[in-house]
Amino acid sequence: MKRIALILAGLCAMCAVAAAQDTWFAKDAGTKLNYQQTDAAGKVTNTFSYVVTSCTSEGGKTVINYDMIVPILDKPVSCNVWTEGGKFHSDASGSLGSVGSDIKVSGNAPIIPENPSIGAKLENCTLSIESLATTADYTNVRISKHEEITTPAGTFDAWCLEYDTATKMAFIKAVTKTEQWMAKGVGVVKTVVKDKKGGIQSVTELASIEK
């Protein structure tokens, strides 16, 4: 289950609005984004980082390459995401790199327009992990708020993406609600995952930015 949570977090943490000139994800090589995840009691349960390795633009497409660093993995995973046609893409093969290919992941997390507006409803989507007989259906995807959000890394002007996720693994089913705040030039700064009754399951925050 921890590996599945890592996969979903890897994808969802990349759900950020991007534009060719001013991305909603860090694009300067060497930038390191450090995240910390806590449970409902505030206990730290996980940490991970993204290190930008390069950003290239050609033919209306901007590709950001980065390394995902997670303590439970023995080495960094090289990944990429991109913006094209006014939308930010984080499909399984790009945002999970070799991890995705090893366990046969397909589909994508929500795709976000570069010019969001409060109340905008976005397309539903599905992420499948074939080798683990797991699927995650993202529904009721929308932009709900535009506000300042403060994390240990600072205060950010952010947009909030909300969605429901129905995850199925064999005979196990779970439904969660997610609020995810993104900031230009940074990416995701905070993510709150709740159960279907509204109880907090986890909070992931941007702990620091290194350049």
N, C-alpha and C positions, 0 to 999 in steps of 0.2 A: 504493500500500500504506500510506503514511503516513496518508492520509485515512481509510482503513478502520480503522487502529489507533486513530485519534483518536475515531472513532464508537464503537467497542467500548469504549474507555476511558471515554468520556463516559457511556455507559450503566452500565458496571460500577462506575464510581466512585460511582454513585448507589445501588448495592445496599446500603442501610443500613436497619436496623430503626427503625421510628418509631411513636410513640404520640402521641395528641392533646396531652397535657400535657407530656411529656418526650420529645421526638423524639431519634432517633439521627442527626440531621442538624442543623446549625446553623440556627436559625430567627430570630435577631435581625437585623433589617435593618441593613445596613452591615458585617456580619461578612464578612471575606475569608479564604478558605482557600487557601493557596499550596502547590502540590505540585511535587515534583521527581522526575523519572524517570531512572534510571541503567541501564546495560547490565551484562552479566556481569562486566566488568572494572571496574565502578564509575564509568565515564565518564558524565557528564550528557548525556542525549540529548533531553530534552524538559522543559518546564515549563508549567504551566497553573494557573489560579485559578478559584474560584467565589466570587461576591459575592452574598450574600443581599439581595434587594430588598424582599421582604415575606413575611409568613406570615399566612394567614387560616384561621379555623375556622368551619364552618357545617354543621349537620345531620350531625354525626358524621364529617365529612371535613375534614382539614387539608391545605392546599395551601401549599407552599413555592416561591416564585418566586426565581430567581437568574439572574445573568449568568455565562456561561462565557467566560473570557478565555484565548485561546491565541495565542502569538506568530505562528503561521502564518496566522491569520485576521485580516483587516483591521479587524474590529470585534467587540465583544462579541456573543454570541448569547444572547438571552433565552429561558430554559427554565423548566420547573417539574416538580416531583414531588409526590406526595401520599400520605397515609396514610388508609385507609378500611377499615372492617370488620376492624380488628385487623391489617392488613397494609400494608406499604410498597410502593408501585407506582412503577416507572420505565419506562413504555412509551416507544417511540421518539419519538412526537410530542411528549410532554411533556418528556422529559429532553434532547432535542436541538433543541427549538425549530425555528427556520426551517431549520437545517441538515438536519434530518430530512425536512422537506417538500420541500426542493430536490432531494434525491437518492432520494426514495421509500423511506423506511425503515419497516418494520412489525415487529410483534412486541415482545418485551420480554426484559430480562435477568431473572435469578431474583427472585421475589417472596418477601419474608421476613416471617414472623409477628412481631408486636411482643413476644411473650414466647418467646424462643428457649430451647432446651435442648440440651445437648451430645448429639450423636448423632442429632439430629432430621434426617430426610430430607425434602427439599423437592421441589417439582414441577420436572420438566425443562421447558425452554422453548426457543424458537427466535427468533432475530433475523434478519430478511431485509433485504437492500439490493438492491432490484429493479433499479435502474438500473445497478448494478455487477455484477449476476449473482452476488451473494455471500450466503451464509447462515452463521450461527454457531449451532450446536446446543449448548446447555448441558445436561450430564448429570451424574449422580452428585452432585447438589447437596445439601449437608449443612452443619450447624453442627458443627464439630469440636472447638473449644477455647474456653475462657473464661480469659483471662489478662491480665497487664499487658504492654503493648507500648510500647517507647520509640522515638521518632523525633526528628528535630531540633526538633520543635515541643513536645516534652515526653513525659511518661509517661502512658499512658491505660489505663483498665480497659476491655478490649475483648473482643468475641466474634469468632471466626474462621469465616468462610464459605469453604467449599471447593467447587470444581466443576471439571469437565473441559469443554473447549471444542473442538469440531471445526469448523474454519472451511473453507469451500469457496469459491473464487473461480475460475470457469471450470474449468480443468484443474489448478489449484493447490489442494492440500489441506494442512492443518496441524492438529496436535492439541496442545493445551497443557493444563497443570494450573495452577489458580490458588488461592492462599490470600489471603484478604482480611479484614483486621481492621477492625472498626467500634467506635466509642465513642459513648456517649450525649451528646447536645448538641453533637456535632462531626460525625460521619459516618465516612467511610472514613479511616483513619489510615495504613494500609500495605497494599500489594498486591504479592505476589510471583508472577510468571508463570514457569513452568518448561516445558521441552519434555517429550515423553513418556518420556524416559529420566531425567528428574529434574534436568537441567542448567538453571541459572537463565538466563532470557532477559532479564528486566527486573525492577527493583524500583522501585516508586513509593511515596514517603513524604510525609506531611504535613510541610512544611518550616517553616511558621509560620502563626499565626493573628493576624489584625489585626481590632480592634474599634473 
